Amino acid sequence: MERKGKKNLISKQKFSDKLLELVREVKAEGRYSTAANYRHTCSSFFLFLRDTGSDFLLNGLLMERYERWLWGRRVSRNSSSFYMRNLRAMCNVLAKKGVIADAGLFANVYTGVAKTRKRAVAEGVLARVRDADLTLFPKLAYCRDLFLFSFYCRGMAFVDIAYLRWRDIEGEYIYYTRHKTGQRLEVRIEPCMEEIMRRYAGSAEYVFSILTATDWEGAYRQYRTAICSFNRTLKSLSKLLDIPVLSSYMSRHSWATIARNKQIPLSVISEGMGHNSESTTQIYLASFNQQVVDEANRSVISI
């Protein structure tokens, strides 16, 4: 049986030009994160194609070869899927434009999201982070407080903290739209959150001083720089406190895991995190405590 995409004979230069044109279109729409993802995917894919001729067949077999090439470079399954999903999205657009004959190229490659090693920290570690005396380390203190603010806000993503505006606050609530999903969320402002917002009040527009640019492209560049700096500083903080290395995502995973450990229903956790389904929430939840599983096994085999 002929594989889909067999007729997609295209020159490497033309395909590259069309993909980069798509990147520019997405960027012009203000979708800077998507544009960056597309650009990274293009760089990876054309590195894979570097030894091919000027023309090549864009088909399912090529995508399977690309996937094996990624795995051969020790790219994780989720990272490989990231590239495949981006490439699929771009190919779907090119197919609609008539640039390629068929976009059904990804049936035999992995485009899902595999469960990974969970990145949650225990309540005791969070308490140590909260109570640490960082008077002599103002940069670490600022980083610590942003991490805690994320946790207090039900795991608000760093990008949403960076773009949080004063106009998003009405009365006792923060109303914001998640950058990742576009979902609208509301978070009641607790005293611990208000204290941090007052301590680091930013410009007349932004709640925090992470961003200063008012144009989208400038703000996105500042955000990318800020999140890299944030994660580096979290590593320094972790080393100082002798705790597991923190990252910008761990506050979100930790909120979900601690909520689950407090017997809060999965449906409530899912709603709190702004997930469209409980299956998405499951990805965030740490596996059941290994000690509990070990004790269960010990009980079963003690016959």
SELUMTI-733131 format. One line per field, with one value per residue: residue number from 1; x, y, z of N, C-alpha, C in turn. Coordinates in Angstrom, 2 decimals, m for minus. Layout:
<sites>
num	[NUM ...]
n_east	[X ...]
n_north	[Y ...]
n_up	[Z ...]
ca_east	[X ...]
ca_north	[Y ...]
ca_up	[Z ...]
c_east	[X ...]
c_north	[Y ...]
c_up	[Z ...]
</sites>
This chain:
<sites>
num	[1 2 3 4 5 6 7 8 9 10 11 12 13 14 15 16 17 18 19 20 21 22 23 24 25 26 27 28 29 30 31 32 33 34 35 36 37 38 39 40 41 42 43 44 45 46 47 48 49 50 51 52 53 54 55 56 57 58 59 60 61 62 63 64 65 66 67 68 69 70 71 72 73 74 75 76 77 78 79 80 81 82 83 84 85 86 87 88 89 90 91 92 93 94 95 96 97 98 99 100 101 102 103 104 105 106 107 108 109 110 111 112 113 114 115 116 117 118 119 120 121 122 123 124 125 126 127 128 129 130 131 132 133 134 135 136 137 138 139 140 141 142 143 144 145 146 147 148 149 150 151 152 153 154 155 156 157 158 159 160 161 162 163 164 165 166 167 168 169 170 171 172 173 174 175 176 177 178 179 180 181 182 183 184 185 186 187 188 189 190 191 192 193 194 195 196 197 198 199 200 201 202 203 204 205 206 207 208 209 210 211 212 213 214 215 216 217 218 219 220 221 222 223 224 225 226 227 228 229 230 231 232 233 234 235 236 237 238 239 240 241 242 243 244 245 246 247 248 249 250 251 252 253 254 255 256 257 258 259 260 261 262 263 264 265 266 267 268 269 270 271 272 273 274 275 276 277 278 279 280 281 282 283 284 285 286 287 288 289 290 291 292 293 294 295 296 297 298 299 300 301 302 303]
n_east	[0.84 0.52 2.17 0.85 1.62 3.59 3.77 4.77 7.08 9.57 11.60 14.43 15.11 12.76 10.92 12.07 11.94 9.15 8.41 9.79 8.56 6.07 6.71 7.30 4.77 3.28 4.63 4.08 1.46 1.63 2.15 4.49 5.78 4.93 6.04 8.75 8.95 8.35 10.51 12.70 12.07 12.28 15.04 16.05 14.92 16.01 18.66 18.70 18.15 20.45 22.25 20.86 19.75 19.07 16.39 13.64 11.56 8.71 7.36 5.67 7.62 9.92 9.41 9.43 12.11 13.23 12.32 13.68 16.24 16.26 15.92 18.29 20.03 19.70 17.47 14.69 11.58 9.33 10.41 11.02 8.41 7.49 8.85 7.73 4.98 4.98 6.03 4.06 1.87 2.76 2.99 0.31 m0.77 0.65 m0.32 m2.99 m2.57 m1.78 0.86 2.17 1.23 0.00 m0.74 m0.77 1.30 2.21 1.34 2.70 4.51 5.47 3.36 2.35 2.07 4.18 4.18 6.31 9.17 8.12 7.92 7.61 7.71 7.97 5.77 7.27 9.70 8.88 8.09 10.57 11.74 10.04 10.46 13.13 15.86 16.74 17.90 20.42 20.61 19.19 18.44 17.99 15.93 13.89 13.46 12.68 10.26 8.68 8.47 7.00 4.71 3.67 3.03 1.12 m0.86 m2.17 m0.36 0.33 1.63 4.97 5.07 2.56 2.62 4.59 3.33 1.21 m1.12 m2.09 m4.67 m5.81 m6.66 m9.37 m11.15 m11.16 m9.98 m7.86 m8.00 m7.19 m5.86 m4.72 m1.67 m0.87 m3.15 m5.28 m7.38 m9.65 m9.09 m9.75 m8.49 m8.63 m7.35 m5.13 m3.80 m0.99 m0.32 m0.99 0.86 3.30 2.82 2.63 5.18 6.86 5.94 5.43 5.55 3.27 1.67 2.33 2.10 4.35 7.89 9.03 8.65 9.00 8.57 6.04 5.19 4.39 6.40 8.79 8.19 8.01 10.65 11.87 10.58 11.55 14.25 13.97 12.80 14.79 16.78 15.40 15.16 17.86 18.53 16.89 18.17 20.52 19.43 18.41 20.76 21.92 20.10 20.26 18.45 16.26 16.74 15.06 12.61 10.93 8.58 7.99 6.48 3.89 3.46 3.83 1.74 m0.48 0.11 0.27 m2.32 m3.72 m2.74 m3.98 m6.45 m8.16 m10.64 m10.08 m11.40 m11.73 m9.07 m8.31 m9.96 m8.96 m6.40 m6.87 m7.25 m8.45 m9.32 m9.51 m7.62 m5.40 m4.63 m3.77 m1.24 0.28 0.27 2.12 3.32 1.79 2.98 5.99 6.66 4.20 3.29 5.27 4.77 2.24 2.78 4.43 2.57 0.87 2.49 3.17 2.47]
n_north	[m1.19 2.20 4.75 7.60 10.87 10.32 11.63 14.07 15.54 17.80 20.75 21.30 23.95 25.37 24.31 25.09 27.88 28.29 27.36 29.15 31.46 31.00 31.04 33.76 34.83 33.89 35.14 37.80 37.88 38.14 35.89 34.97 33.00 30.63 31.10 31.00 28.33 27.05 27.95 26.76 24.10 24.00 24.43 22.09 20.11 20.68 20.35 17.62 17.03 17.70 16.10 15.26 15.43 18.20 18.02 16.29 13.60 14.31 12.50 9.86 7.95 9.50 11.05 9.10 8.37 10.79 10.86 8.63 9.60 11.75 10.35 8.96 10.96 11.16 12.54 13.20 11.35 13.00 15.45 14.83 14.41 17.00 18.36 16.97 17.56 20.32 20.41 19.00 20.74 22.92 21.72 21.09 23.63 24.37 22.47 23.25 25.58 24.63 24.14 21.74 18.41 16.66 16.32 14.21 12.84 11.88 9.61 7.39 8.17 9.32 11.53 12.26 13.00 11.89 10.51 11.92 12.02 13.21 16.61 17.68 19.19 18.53 19.55 20.28 21.12 23.34 24.94 25.45 26.95 29.16 30.21 30.85 32.94 35.47 37.91 38.93 38.30 39.65 39.23 36.47 36.37 37.76 36.06 33.75 34.67 35.11 32.50 31.39 32.96 32.01 29.40 29.99 31.00 28.85 27.50 29.28 29.95 31.01 32.70 33.84 35.20 37.07 38.61 39.64 42.13 45.24 45.85 43.41 42.85 42.90 44.06 41.60 39.67 38.07 38.16 36.40 35.35 32.29 31.97 29.67 28.09 29.79 29.87 31.34 32.39 32.78 33.98 34.07 36.69 36.10 36.98 36.39 36.50 39.11 40.52 39.93 41.05 43.77 44.22 43.98 45.70 46.62 48.49 51.10 49.58 46.75 44.19 43.05 43.74 42.43 42.72 45.51 46.56 47.67 46.89 43.89 42.24 43.19 42.74 39.98 39.19 40.13 38.53 35.94 36.21 36.71 34.35 32.47 33.56 33.43 30.63 29.95 31.37 30.12 27.67 28.44 29.29 26.87 25.44 26.96 26.54 23.85 21.96 19.97 20.71 23.50 24.56 26.60 25.27 23.69 24.72 24.59 21.82 21.03 22.28 20.90 18.26 18.42 19.26 16.97 15.16 16.14 15.18 16.54 16.67 15.35 16.65 19.24 20.05 20.00 22.00 24.17 24.43 25.11 23.24 21.50 18.95 16.13 14.24 15.62 16.84 14.65 14.19 16.04 15.22 13.74 10.37 7.84 7.77 6.06 4.62 3.93 2.14 0.18 m0.70 m1.74 m3.88 m5.37 m6.13 m7.73 m9.89 m11.10 m13.87]
n_up	[0.00 m0.84 0.89 2.61 1.50 m0.34 m2.73 m2.20 m3.34 m2.97 m3.07 m1.01 m0.46 m1.14 0.69 3.08 2.80 2.79 5.32 7.00 6.22 7.26 9.97 10.25 9.73 11.89 13.94 13.31 14.03 16.70 18.16 19.72 21.23 19.97 17.46 18.11 18.90 16.47 14.95 16.26 15.76 12.98 12.69 13.86 12.16 9.63 10.16 10.42 7.76 6.42 4.97 2.81 m0.65 m2.93 m3.47 m1.95 m0.68 1.04 3.24 5.14 5.79 5.89 8.15 10.11 9.95 10.79 13.42 14.51 14.19 15.97 18.39 18.32 18.91 21.54 22.36 24.38 24.69 24.94 24.07 21.44 20.55 20.83 18.74 16.59 16.80 16.37 13.77 12.43 12.77 11.24 8.73 8.24 7.82 5.52 3.77 3.53 2.20 m0.20 m0.72 m0.16 m1.09 0.64 4.04 5.74 7.41 9.80 11.07 12.04 13.95 17.23 18.89 21.27 24.85 27.15 30.44 32.82 35.05 38.10 39.27 41.91 45.16 48.66 51.37 53.60 52.50 51.05 53.16 54.34 52.33 52.33 54.92 55.03 55.89 53.99 53.97 53.37 50.76 48.43 45.70 45.60 47.43 46.14 43.96 45.36 46.46 44.20 43.31 45.44 45.21 42.82 43.65 45.66 44.06 42.98 41.37 39.30 36.13 35.24 33.03 33.05 35.44 34.84 32.85 34.22 34.91 36.50 35.88 35.79 38.27 40.35 42.94 45.36 43.84 41.39 37.97 35.22 32.01 30.92 29.28 27.97 27.38 26.96 28.67 30.95 34.24 37.75 40.78 44.21 46.19 48.65 51.93 51.99 49.30 48.61 50.12 48.84 46.30 46.92 47.92 45.72 43.77 40.44 37.43 36.34 34.82 34.88 37.39 38.60 38.36 36.24 33.50 31.32 28.86 26.61 24.13 22.33 21.20 22.33 25.02 25.04 24.48 26.80 28.66 27.97 28.62 31.34 32.42 32.08 33.72 36.12 36.58 36.80 39.10 40.93 41.10 42.39 44.80 45.74 46.14 48.17 50.26 50.49 49.29 47.13 43.66 42.55 40.12 37.65 37.07 39.20 41.30 40.40 39.95 42.56 43.96 42.92 43.71 46.53 47.07 46.23 48.12 50.35 50.10 48.41 45.94 42.64 40.58 41.57 41.86 39.17 38.12 39.56 38.52 35.97 33.95 31.08 31.21 33.47 32.97 32.07 34.42 35.86 34.86 36.15 38.74 41.30 41.46 43.50 46.80 47.11 49.35 50.42 48.50 48.74 51.36 51.02 49.30 50.96 52.87 51.37 50.52 52.86 53.74]
ca_east	[0.00 1.31 2.09 0.44 2.71 4.62 3.85 5.26 8.45 9.73 13.00 14.78 15.07 11.38 10.29 12.64 11.40 7.74 8.32 10.24 7.50 5.03 7.22 7.13 3.34 2.87 5.24 3.35 0.19 1.90 2.30 5.95 6.21 4.72 7.04 10.04 8.88 8.44 11.87 13.56 11.75 12.88 16.49 16.28 14.55 16.95 19.91 18.48 18.14 21.64 22.96 19.99 19.95 18.31 14.97 13.38 10.17 8.13 6.37 5.68 8.91 10.88 9.13 9.91 13.56 13.52 12.10 14.81 17.41 16.13 16.20 19.71 20.73 19.29 16.37 13.66 10.37 8.49 11.04 10.78 7.01 7.39 9.24 6.76 3.72 5.19 6.18 2.72 1.06 3.22 2.63 m1.13 m0.99 1.18 m1.24 m4.16 m2.15 m1.45 2.31 2.43 0.03 m0.63 m0.16 m0.93 2.67 2.65 0.57 3.54 5.47 4.84 3.03 1.66 2.83 4.42 4.39 7.72 9.49 7.39 8.75 6.94 8.47 7.12 5.38 8.37 10.68 8.28 8.15 11.96 11.93 9.27 10.98 14.57 16.28 17.52 18.14 21.69 20.56 17.94 18.06 17.41 14.67 12.91 13.18 11.91 8.91 7.94 8.16 5.91 3.51 3.16 2.41 m0.08 m1.87 m2.55 0.59 0.32 2.85 5.83 4.70 1.35 3.06 5.32 2.40 0.10 m1.30 m2.94 m6.05 m6.31 m7.09 m10.63 m11.58 m10.36 m9.63 m7.04 m8.62 m6.18 m6.01 m3.51 m1.03 m0.72 m4.41 m6.30 m8.48 m9.81 m9.08 m9.84 m7.83 m8.86 m6.10 m4.92 m2.83 0.39 m0.17 m1.03 2.12 4.32 2.52 2.97 6.62 7.58 5.08 6.16 5.20 1.85 0.94 2.57 2.11 5.75 8.83 9.68 8.57 8.84 8.14 4.59 4.91 4.39 7.68 9.75 7.82 8.33 12.10 12.17 10.09 12.47 15.44 13.60 12.55 16.10 17.41 14.61 15.54 19.25 18.53 16.29 19.22 21.39 18.66 18.35 22.09 22.11 19.24 20.51 17.18 16.20 16.80 13.75 12.46 9.72 7.41 7.78 5.42 2.62 3.38 3.74 0.38 m1.36 0.42 m0.12 m3.79 m4.14 m2.42 m4.95 m7.71 m9.00 m11.07 m9.36 m12.16 m11.44 m7.68 m8.31 m10.56 m8.05 m5.23 m7.28 m7.13 m9.69 m9.74 m8.82 m6.48 m4.27 m4.22 m3.06 0.16 0.95 0.28 3.17 2.85 1.56 4.21 6.57 6.63 2.86 3.26 6.13 4.07 1.13 3.36 4.90 1.38 0.32 3.36 3.39 1.50]
ca_north	[0.00 3.43 5.60 8.98 11.82 9.88 12.56 15.36 15.82 19.24 21.14 21.68 25.41 25.83 23.92 25.97 29.23 28.29 27.22 30.40 32.43 30.71 31.55 35.22 35.11 33.64 36.21 39.03 37.78 38.31 34.57 34.91 31.70 29.66 31.38 30.49 26.86 26.69 28.22 25.71 22.87 24.12 24.24 20.66 19.30 20.89 19.71 16.23 16.93 18.32 15.19 14.89 16.24 19.45 17.63 15.13 13.19 14.62 11.45 9.24 7.30 10.53 11.44 8.00 8.51 11.96 10.46 7.77 10.48 12.47 9.41 8.65 12.07 11.08 13.46 12.47 11.05 14.20 16.46 14.38 14.69 18.47 18.69 16.37 18.31 21.60 20.16 18.62 21.96 23.70 21.00 21.24 24.95 24.34 21.65 24.08 26.58 23.96 24.05 20.31 17.70 15.84 16.56 13.01 12.32 11.65 8.51 6.35 8.74 9.64 12.94 12.41 13.52 10.79 10.88 12.07 12.08 14.34 17.68 18.28 19.18 18.29 20.73 20.67 21.86 24.65 25.72 25.91 28.02 30.32 30.74 31.12 34.33 35.83 39.35 39.26 37.85 40.21 38.61 35.17 36.62 38.11 34.82 32.91 35.18 34.84 31.06 31.20 33.59 31.03 28.33 30.52 31.24 27.54 27.11 30.20 29.83 32.20 33.62 34.57 36.15 38.15 39.45 40.04 43.57 45.76 45.81 42.05 42.74 43.57 43.71 40.59 38.59 38.22 37.56 36.37 34.35 31.51 32.09 28.37 27.51 30.79 29.72 32.42 31.91 33.78 33.52 34.97 37.21 35.82 37.93 36.09 36.95 40.58 40.99 39.83 42.02 45.10 44.29 44.08 46.38 47.03 49.75 51.44 48.57 45.38 43.96 42.83 44.49 41.49 43.32 46.97 46.89 47.65 46.20 42.45 41.62 43.57 42.07 38.55 39.06 40.31 37.34 34.82 36.48 36.64 32.99 31.81 34.09 32.90 29.23 29.94 31.85 29.06 26.68 29.01 29.24 25.46 25.08 27.65 25.92 22.41 21.29 19.57 21.86 24.03 25.12 27.40 24.41 22.87 25.26 24.10 20.40 20.89 22.63 19.80 17.07 18.67 19.25 15.57 14.53 16.63 14.54 17.42 15.90 15.61 17.63 20.57 20.34 20.27 23.33 25.15 24.59 25.56 22.17 21.19 17.59 15.58 13.46 16.53 17.03 13.45 14.30 16.88 14.64 12.78 9.01 7.55 7.65 4.73 3.91 3.35 0.97 m0.83 m1.26 m2.56 m5.12 m6.13 m6.71 m8.78 m11.07 m11.69 m14.96]
ca_up	[0.00 m0.93 2.08 2.40 1.41 m1.28 m3.86 m1.75 m3.76 m2.81 m2.92 0.36 m0.36 m1.15 1.94 4.10 2.61 3.18 6.77 7.60 5.93 8.25 11.25 10.22 9.82 13.28 14.75 13.02 14.76 18.12 18.80 19.74 21.76 18.89 16.43 18.59 18.83 15.05 14.48 16.82 15.05 11.63 12.83 14.11 11.00 8.53 10.56 10.04 6.29 5.85 4.07 1.69 m1.84 m3.00 m3.46 m1.10 m0.52 2.34 3.46 6.45 6.04 6.27 9.53 10.95 9.99 11.62 14.81 14.91 14.27 17.25 19.48 18.26 19.55 22.95 22.64 25.12 23.93 24.93 23.23 20.07 20.28 20.69 17.37 15.66 16.86 15.70 12.33 11.94 12.68 10.09 7.49 8.05 7.23 4.15 2.96 3.24 1.22 m1.44 m0.91 m0.22 m1.54 1.67 5.36 6.56 7.46 11.17 11.65 12.64 14.89 18.51 19.03 22.55 25.97 28.07 31.83 33.14 36.47 38.64 39.78 43.05 46.40 49.82 52.15 54.48 51.71 50.76 54.41 54.49 51.35 52.81 56.18 54.96 56.06 52.81 54.08 52.72 49.36 47.89 44.43 45.93 48.12 45.10 43.22 46.27 46.63 42.96 43.33 46.40 44.64 41.86 44.43 46.32 43.02 42.42 40.35 38.16 35.33 35.28 31.94 33.46 36.48 34.17 32.09 35.08 34.93 37.58 35.42 36.00 39.67 40.64 44.28 46.07 42.92 40.19 36.80 34.16 30.96 30.78 27.97 27.33 26.92 26.69 29.61 31.91 35.61 38.81 42.01 45.33 46.73 50.06 52.50 51.60 47.92 48.60 50.68 47.80 45.25 47.41 48.13 44.45 42.80 39.25 36.79 36.40 34.04 35.33 38.83 38.97 37.51 35.32 32.17 31.25 27.50 26.39 22.87 22.54 20.85 23.35 26.26 24.92 24.64 28.22 29.36 27.74 29.43 32.76 32.90 32.17 34.93 37.25 36.84 37.28 40.48 41.74 41.35 43.42 46.05 46.16 46.64 49.44 51.28 50.47 48.99 45.72 42.75 42.17 38.78 37.52 36.96 40.39 42.15 39.84 40.28 44.01 44.38 42.56 44.51 47.92 47.09 46.17 49.40 51.33 49.73 47.61 44.75 41.39 39.78 42.11 41.49 37.74 37.94 40.13 37.67 34.65 32.97 30.38 31.55 34.62 32.50 32.05 35.81 36.30 34.45 37.13 40.07 41.59 41.69 44.91 47.58 46.94 50.63 50.56 47.62 49.36 52.51 50.51 48.82 52.13 53.51 50.52 50.42 54.18 53.85]
c_east	[0.88 1.11 1.61 1.68 3.76 4.81 4.40 6.74 8.62 11.21 13.23 14.67 13.64 10.69 10.77 12.04 9.95 7.57 8.72 9.23 6.37 5.44 7.00 5.66 2.85 3.40 4.49 2.00 0.37 2.06 3.80 6.46 6.06 5.75 8.40 10.06 9.02 9.87 12.84 13.33 12.35 14.38 16.82 16.03 15.55 18.37 19.86 18.60 19.45 22.36 22.10 20.28 19.11 16.81 14.80 11.89 9.72 7.02 6.52 6.99 9.97 10.67 9.58 11.43 13.98 13.36 13.25 16.08 17.40 16.47 17.68 20.57 20.35 18.29 15.27 12.42 9.46 9.08 10.88 9.35 6.77 7.73 8.21 5.45 3.85 5.29 4.85 1.84 1.46 2.84 1.14 m1.45 m0.52 0.28 m2.48 m3.83 m1.80 0.03 2.75 1.12 m0.71 0.06 m0.29 0.37 3.06 1.94 1.44 4.65 4.72 4.62 2.26 2.54 2.96 4.58 5.89 7.91 8.91 8.30 8.03 7.86 7.49 6.82 6.52 9.43 10.15 8.31 9.55 12.24 11.25 9.95 12.46 14.85 17.23 17.81 19.40 21.71 19.28 17.49 17.42 16.05 13.56 12.48 12.31 10.46 8.07 7.56 6.98 4.61 2.86 2.42 1.10 m1.22 m2.22 m1.64 0.55 1.67 3.64 5.45 3.48 1.65 3.73 4.38 1.23 0.04 m2.23 m4.40 m6.67 m6.83 m8.35 m11.09 m10.63 m9.88 m8.67 m7.77 m7.57 m6.46 m4.70 m2.95 m1.03 m2.02 m5.47 m7.48 m8.47 m9.91 m9.24 m9.30 m8.10 m7.52 m6.06 m3.86 m1.39 0.69 m0.11 0.28 3.22 4.08 2.90 4.49 7.37 6.75 5.90 5.74 3.71 1.02 1.09 2.62 3.53 6.66 9.60 9.73 8.44 8.32 6.62 4.22 5.14 5.75 8.74 9.48 8.18 9.83 12.49 11.72 11.06 13.75 15.15 13.42 13.86 16.82 16.72 15.04 16.98 19.31 17.90 17.30 20.16 20.71 18.62 19.67 22.33 21.33 19.42 19.21 17.21 16.12 15.40 13.78 11.13 8.46 7.05 6.71 4.06 2.42 3.17 2.34 m0.59 m1.15 m0.01 m1.64 m4.32 m3.89 m3.36 m6.37 m8.68 m9.37 m10.32 m10.08 m11.89 m10.01 m7.61 m8.87 m9.61 m6.86 m5.58 m7.11 m8.49 m10.19 m8.94 m7.61 m5.23 m3.73 m3.41 m1.58 0.95 1.11 1.40 2.56 2.64 2.89 4.72 6.53 5.27 2.76 4.09 5.43 2.91 1.66 3.82 3.72 0.85 1.16 3.65 2.34 2.06]
c_north	[1.24 4.27 7.00 9.87 11.46 10.87 13.92 15.55 17.33 19.56 21.58 23.19 25.93 25.51 24.81 27.36 29.31 28.17 28.53 31.52 32.25 31.21 33.06 35.60 34.95 34.73 37.52 39.06 37.96 37.00 34.24 33.56 30.62 29.86 30.84 28.97 26.38 26.86 27.15 24.38 22.87 23.86 22.77 19.84 19.47 20.45 18.23 16.05 17.36 17.42 14.74 15.80 17.50 19.20 16.41 14.83 13.48 13.61 10.85 8.57 8.31 10.94 10.34 8.05 9.68 11.61 9.60 8.59 11.24 11.56 9.04 9.74 12.20 12.16 12.66 12.28 12.28 15.31 16.11 14.68 16.19 18.88 18.18 17.15 19.66 21.43 19.78 19.85 22.79 23.04 21.09 22.58 24.96 23.52 22.46 25.14 25.96 23.85 22.60 19.60 17.01 16.10 15.33 12.26 11.74 10.49 7.52 6.91 9.17 11.14 13.19 13.06 12.40 11.32 10.89 12.03 13.36 15.34 18.42 18.23 19.08 19.60 21.23 21.48 23.26 25.54 26.26 27.06 29.30 31.00 31.11 32.61 34.69 37.33 39.77 38.89 38.35 39.60 37.25 35.35 36.94 36.87 33.89 33.36 34.99 33.37 30.79 31.81 32.65 29.90 28.80 30.72 29.96 27.13 27.98 30.12 31.13 33.20 34.44 35.55 37.35 39.13 39.96 41.57 43.98 45.72 44.42 41.84 43.58 43.12 42.72 39.47 39.03 37.49 37.57 35.24 33.61 31.64 30.76 27.87 28.53 30.72 30.85 31.86 33.08 33.18 34.54 35.39 36.96 36.78 37.67 36.54 38.47 41.17 41.00 40.86 43.43 45.28 44.54 44.76 46.93 48.39 50.04 50.40 47.18 45.29 43.80 43.53 43.57 42.07 44.83 47.39 46.82 47.01 44.71 41.82 41.93 42.87 40.59 38.33 39.19 39.09 36.18 35.00 36.26 35.20 32.19 32.26 33.54 31.48 29.12 30.35 30.83 27.97 27.16 28.98 27.83 25.02 25.70 26.97 24.42 21.62 20.82 20.79 22.26 24.52 25.84 26.55 23.73 23.42 24.73 22.62 20.21 21.23 21.47 18.58 17.25 18.68 17.82 14.87 14.98 16.15 15.50 16.69 16.32 16.66 19.05 20.99 20.74 21.66 24.41 25.44 25.06 24.52 21.88 19.78 17.09 14.75 14.33 16.74 15.85 13.52 15.08 16.20 13.63 11.40 8.80 7.31 6.22 3.93 3.26 2.09 m0.16 m1.51 m2.14 m3.91 m6.00 m6.83 m7.88 m10.05 m11.71 m12.75 m16.11]
c_up	[0.00 0.32 1.70 2.32 0.38 m2.42 m3.46 m2.07 m3.75 m2.65 m1.48 0.54 m0.30 0.18 3.08 4.02 3.09 4.69 7.47 7.35 6.94 9.63 11.33 10.36 11.26 14.19 14.55 13.73 16.26 18.87 18.87 20.26 20.69 17.79 16.84 18.53 17.39 14.54 15.00 16.08 13.65 11.70 13.02 12.84 9.86 8.88 10.21 8.52 5.63 4.83 2.90 0.50 m1.81 m2.99 m2.57 m1.05 0.91 2.59 4.86 6.79 6.49 7.73 10.51 11.07 10.89 13.10 15.31 15.06 15.58 18.41 19.51 18.87 21.03 23.33 23.34 24.26 23.85 24.08 21.76 19.65 20.07 19.27 16.37 15.65 16.17 14.19 11.71 11.78 11.47 8.77 7.21 7.39 5.77 3.23 2.58 2.20 m0.13 m1.72 m0.99 m0.51 m0.42 3.01 6.26 6.70 8.81 11.86 12.42 13.53 16.14 18.62 20.34 23.59 27.00 29.49 32.12 34.65 37.06 39.33 40.90 44.26 47.56 50.55 53.03 53.75 51.39 52.00 54.65 53.54 51.84 53.99 56.15 55.11 54.93 52.79 53.33 51.24 48.71 46.57 44.67 46.61 47.13 44.32 44.07 46.37 45.36 42.88 44.25 45.88 43.63 42.59 45.07 45.32 42.27 41.26 39.12 37.44 35.37 34.20 32.33 34.59 35.81 33.48 32.93 35.19 36.07 37.17 35.56 37.42 39.87 42.02 44.94 45.16 41.83 39.07 35.68 33.18 30.80 29.37 27.23 26.70 26.55 27.65 30.64 33.32 36.57 40.09 43.11 45.93 48.24 50.60 52.08 50.17 47.85 49.12 49.63 46.70 45.68 47.53 46.82 43.38 41.63 38.74 36.98 35.66 34.61 36.85 39.34 37.97 36.56 33.92 32.30 29.88 27.40 25.06 23.06 22.26 21.90 24.67 26.20 25.08 26.11 29.02 29.20 28.56 30.91 33.22 32.98 33.44 36.17 37.59 37.32 38.76 41.41 42.06 42.45 44.78 46.61 46.76 48.01 50.57 51.38 50.34 47.54 44.82 42.29 40.73 38.71 37.47 38.28 41.32 41.70 40.17 41.78 44.51 44.10 43.46 45.97 48.05 47.06 47.50 50.52 51.00 49.02 46.32 43.50 40.55 40.25 41.75 40.02 37.45 38.42 39.25 36.26 33.58 32.33 30.69 32.74 34.20 32.41 33.45 36.31 35.96 35.50 38.48 40.23 41.79 43.17 45.60 47.51 48.23 50.84 49.72 48.22 50.54 52.09 50.01 49.97 52.81 52.70 50.55 51.77 54.44 54.68]
</sites>
